[in-house]
Amino acid sequence: MQQLRVAFVSGVTPDKWARAWRERNPKIRLELQPIEQDQQRVVLDDGTADMVIARLPVDLESPTPLHCVKLYDEVPVVVAGLDHFVAAADQDSTIPMEDLAEEQLVLPHPSGWTPSVDQLAFPPMSVKDAIEVAASGTGIVIVPMSVARLHHRKDVVQRPVELEPTSVALLWLRSADSDVHQDFVGVSRGRRPSSSR
């Protein structure tokens, strides 16, 4: 039986697409593989996955060119302990970055944003561990809202921040493009089986 191996980063929920795929393509087995964000390019290059639902940025040219179809944007949120001042903000209000300038950032942010005060030398850690540190009141974490929800704890709050959203995209090797790849793009974009690309 033919198969399509799709890897996906944390916070992404491909279940809806998987259901649609299985209805449309019962003869092509869909295998979903959760991966860490630092593996999203690696699994394409080493052949572990045929496609990746990734969080940008990703090098789209090296070592081999990739196709990239943006699917949606994610709102960035600050995660902090219950005693942190952001907890007092309304859930829908956006926290200005200058309000976080005096904070300790537990996990480096992909945008390169860093508070203006000297930072503690936190060891490398997972998002889950970083949120645990934030819960203790030692610092803050800025992650996409979907990731914050995935690692939600009762002892933290999350509020939107004034940073550019992150994009989730579907990636695959240009050299491996096929009707199967294009069909999965159609599923992820919500196209009906009868609609053309």
ZADO-60976 format. One record per residue (C-alpha): residue in three letters; x, y, z. Coordinates in steps of 0.05 Angstrom, whole numbers, padded with zeros to 5 digits, always signed. Layout:
BEGIN
AlaXYZ
...
This chain:
BEGIN
Met+00000+00000+00000
Gln+00026+00069-00018
Gln+00037+00117+00040
Leu+00047+00191+00053
Arg+00089+00208+00114
Val+00072+00277+00142
Ala+00112+00304+00201
Phe+00084+00361+00243
Val+00110+00408+00298
Ser+00078+00416+00367
Gly+00015+00458+00370
Val-00007+00438+00300
Thr-00069+00394+00298
Pro-00072+00356+00232
Asp-00131+00312+00253
Lys-00182+00347+00209
Trp-00137+00341+00148
Ala-00122+00268+00164
Arg-00196+00252+00165
Ala-00208+00286+00099
Trp-00147+00251+00069
Arg-00170+00182+00091
Glu-00239+00194+00061
Arg-00210+00217-00006
Asn-00151+00170-00010
Pro-00167+00104+00024
Lys-00112+00068-00016
Ile-00056+00116+00007
Arg-00040+00107+00080
Leu-00027+00173+00117
Glu+00026+00168+00171
Leu+00030+00227+00219
Gln+00096+00239+00256
Pro+00103+00290+00313
Ile+00171+00324+00312
Glu+00209+00378+00348
Gln+00215+00445+00312
Asp+00290+00437+00303
Gln+00277+00373+00262
Gln+00229+00402+00211
Arg+00281+00410+00156
Val+00321+00348+00176
Val+00264+00299+00167
Leu+00254+00322+00095
Asp+00328+00320+00079
Asp+00339+00250+00108
Gly+00276+00221+00077
Thr+00241+00207+00144
Ala+00180+00248+00121
Asp+00150+00265+00053
Met+00120+00330+00078
Val+00124+00373+00140
Ile+00073+00419+00172
Ala+00125+00468+00197
Arg+00132+00532+00235
Leu+00170+00585+00194
Pro+00224+00607+00186
Val+00257+00548+00152
Asp+00314+00549+00101
Leu+00276+00536+00036
Glu+00337+00531-00009
Ser+00392+00492+00025
Pro+00413+00436+00021
Thr+00357+00426-00031
Pro+00300+00471-00052
Leu+00232+00462-00018
His+00161+00479-00037
Cys+00127+00522+00015
Val+00052+00533+00021
Lys+00032+00579+00079
Leu-00029+00552+00115
Tyr-00043+00602+00171
Asp-00013+00651+00221
Glu-00008+00640+00296
Val-00016+00694+00349
Pro+00045+00700+00395
Val+00031+00700+00469
Val+00071+00713+00532
Val+00066+00658+00584
Ala+00079+00679+00656
Gly+00064+00657+00728
Leu-00002+00676+00760
Asp+00032+00730+00802
His+00061+00765+00741
Phe+00034+00834+00721
Val+00009+00807+00654
Ala-00043+00765+00692
Ala-00078+00830+00710
Ala-00087+00848+00636
Asp-00152+00831+00601
Gln-00148+00764+00564
Asp-00159+00798+00497
Ser-00113+00858+00507
Thr-00046+00856+00473
Ile+00016+00867+00516
Pro+00065+00918+00486
Met+00136+00891+00481
Glu+00164+00951+00519
Asp+00124+00927+00579
Leu+00166+00863+00577
Ala+00234+00899+00570
Glu+00253+00885+00643
Glu+00237+00811+00641
Gln+00279+00748+00639
Leu+00265+00709+00575
Val+00270+00635+00593
Leu+00272+00610+00520
Pro+00302+00650+00463
His+00249+00675+00414
Pro+00259+00658+00340
Ser+00248+00731+00320
Gly+00311+00750+00359
Trp+00272+00795+00407
Thr+00305+00799+00475
Pro+00288+00843+00536
Ser+00335+00902+00546
Val+00360+00879+00615
Asp+00418+00831+00624
Gln+00392+00760+00616
Leu+00405+00700+00660
Ala+00440+00642+00626
Phe+00382+00592+00623
Pro+00404+00524+00598
Pro+00373+00498+00533
Met+00305+00468+00549
Ser+00240+00445+00517
Val+00180+00491+00513
Lys+00145+00449+00566
Asp+00204+00458+00614
Ala+00208+00533+00598
Ile+00134+00542+00615
Glu+00147+00505+00681
Val+00203+00555+00696
Ala+00156+00613+00678
Ala+00105+00584+00726
Ser+00156+00589+00782
Gly+00160+00665+00770
Thr+00233+00663+00745
Gly+00217+00691+00676
Ile+00171+00692+00616
Val+00164+00651+00552
Ile+00137+00676+00486
Val+00108+00622+00441
Pro+00051+00614+00390
Met-00017+00610+00424
Ser-00026+00538+00400
Val+00038+00517+00435
Ala+00018+00553+00499
Arg-00049+00517+00497
Leu-00015+00450+00486
His+00028+00460+00548
His-00025+00496+00590
Arg-00018+00494+00665
Lys-00064+00521+00720
Asp-00006+00562+00749
Val+00007+00605+00687
Val-00029+00657+00645
Gln-00021+00674+00572
Arg-00034+00740+00538
Pro-00024+00763+00465
Val+00039+00805+00453
Glu+00056+00857+00400
Leu+00102+00813+00359
Glu+00094+00790+00287
Pro+00053+00726+00282
Thr+00088+00662+00264
Ser+00067+00624+00201
Val+00051+00551+00195
Ala+00067+00522+00127
Leu+00068+00457+00089
Leu+00138+00440+00063
Trp+00164+00386+00016
Leu+00223+00375-00030
Arg+00214+00406-00098
Ser+00248+00346-00130
Ala+00196+00300-00098
Asp+00134+00337-00120
Ser+00077+00291-00143
Asp+00002+00287-00150
Val+00000+00256-00080
His+00036+00317-00051
Gln-00009+00365-00088
Asp-00071+00327-00064
Phe-00049+00336+00008
Val-00039+00410-00005
Gly-00110+00411-00030
Val-00135+00377+00033
Ser-00097+00425+00078
Arg-00124+00485+00040
Gly-00195+00459+00045
Arg-00205+00445-00029
Arg-00261+00398-00048
Pro-00241+00334-00084
Ser-00272+00359-00149
Ser-00237+00427-00149
Ser-00175+00438-00190
Arg-00108+00463-00164
